[in-house]
Amino acid sequence: MGYKEICCTLGTALDNDFIRTRADQVEMAQDLTERINGVADRVKVLDGKVTKLDERVDRLETKIDEKFEQIDARFDRLEDKVDGLDTKVAAMQGTQTEMMSILIAIQRKLDVDKPDVDAASVN
């Protein structure tokens, strides 16, 4: 075998290795592309689910806000009622104090005008 044949054989072997390496790279690139496309599809599905969940959360937030507004309105009405009751209780306490003062004055008047029953019965 001469140099020419050895060089041709080496060139052919190197060319075959290069072609095999290039084919492996193309195959790996195809696999990566398929995997990337699969991930992209899954991301699209997840994005759709997230969008639906976001819409549901927005609806729930709206419902919760409406309920809080109703509760706030009820609480305001209750506060008004409690304030009214406080006013009535204060008025009743004032009236009760006046009535007690009148009763004490009547009792004192009766005690002063009342003859001493015990002293009269002894004599």
Secondary structure, 3 states (H helix, E strand, C coil): CCHHHHHHHHHHHHHHHHHHHHHHHHHHHHHHHHHHHHHHHHHHHHHHHHHHHHHHHHHHHHHHHHHHHHHHHHHHHHHHHHHHHHHHHHHHHHHHHHHHHHHHHHHHHHHHHCCCHHHHHHC
